[in-house]
């Protein structure tokens, strides 16, 4: 007996873990920034997925001085675009947390401290 085509309801579902979406978001943030500040940590993300939407929180470190608003906006746009492209989820919210600013002045001061 030949089986007919299976309807959409009978095919099952694909579930993508929050940690997978978080890794994609962190990689997208790295892509948007081009480079991590010297002595800085790469961006990391946390995600809460509900149905087909992901709320993303990205923590990052930036060089100072720079246009912080423009750089955060670039990260936000890239994260939204890449998550949509790769996993098909809408991203209605990307919260950016700038954890640290790196300036040449503070880098020189910390280098002097290490030499003591």
C-alpha positions in Angstrom: 0.0 0.0 0.0 1.5 3.3 -1.1 1.6 6.1 1.5 0.4 9.5 0.4 2.2 12.8 1.1 2.6 13.7 4.7 0.9 16.9 5.8 2.7 19.7 7.5 1.3 18.8 10.9 2.6 15.2 10.6 6.2 16.2 9.7 7.4 17.2 13.2 9.2 20.3 14.3 12.7 21.6 14.4 13.8 23.0 17.7 16.9 25.2 17.9 18.5 25.5 21.3 18.9 28.9 22.9 22.7 28.3 23.2 22.9 27.8 19.4 21.2 31.1 18.7 23.4 32.8 21.3 26.6 31.5 19.5 25.2 32.8 16.2 24.5 36.2 17.8 27.9 36.4 19.4 29.6 35.6 16.0 27.4 38.2 14.3 28.5 40.8 16.9 32.2 39.9 16.2 31.5 40.3 12.4 30.0 43.8 13.0 32.9 45.0 15.1 35.7 43.8 12.8 38.2 43.6 15.7 38.2 43.1 19.4 40.1 45.8 21.4 43.6 44.9 22.4 43.4 43.1 25.8 39.7 42.9 25.3 37.2 40.0 25.4 35.2 39.0 22.4 31.5 39.6 22.4 29.2 37.1 24.1 25.5 36.8 23.9 22.6 35.3 25.8 19.2 34.5 24.2 15.7 33.7 25.2 13.7 32.0 22.5 9.9 31.9 22.5 8.3 30.2 19.5 9.9 31.8 16.4 11.3 34.9 18.1 14.6 35.4 19.9 15.3 38.2 22.4 19.1 38.7 22.4 21.4 40.4 24.9 25.0 41.1 23.7 27.8 42.1 26.0 30.9 43.6 24.4 34.0 45.8 24.9 34.8 48.7 22.7 37.7 51.0 21.9 37.5 54.5 23.2 37.2 57.0 21.7 34.9 55.8 19.0 31.3 56.4 17.9 29.7 54.2 20.4 26.1 54.7 19.1 27.1 53.8 15.5 29.0 50.7 16.6 26.2 49.5 18.9 23.7 50.1 16.0 25.9 48.1 13.6 26.1 45.2 16.1 22.3 45.3 16.6 21.6 45.3 12.9 24.1 42.5 12.1 22.7 40.3 14.9 19.1 40.7 13.8 20.0 40.0 10.1 22.3 36.9 10.8 19.9 35.2 13.2 17.0 35.7 10.7 19.2 34.4 7.9 20.6 31.3 9.7 17.8 30.1 11.9 14.7 31.9 10.5 13.8 33.6 13.8 12.6 37.1 14.2 14.7 39.2 16.6 12.4 42.0 18.0 15.0 43.1 20.6 18.8 43.2 20.8 20.0 44.7 24.1 23.6 45.9 23.9 25.7 46.0 27.1 29.0 47.8 26.8 31.0 46.2 29.6 34.3 48.0 29.2 35.9 50.8 27.1 39.5 50.4 26.1 41.6 53.6 25.6 45.2 53.9 24.6 45.8 55.9 27.8 44.5 53.2 30.2 46.4 50.5 28.2 49.6 52.4 28.8 48.8 52.8 32.5 48.0 49.1 33.0 51.2 48.1 31.1 53.2 50.3 33.5 51.5 48.6 36.5 52.4 45.2 35.1 56.1 46.2 34.8 56.3 47.2 38.5 
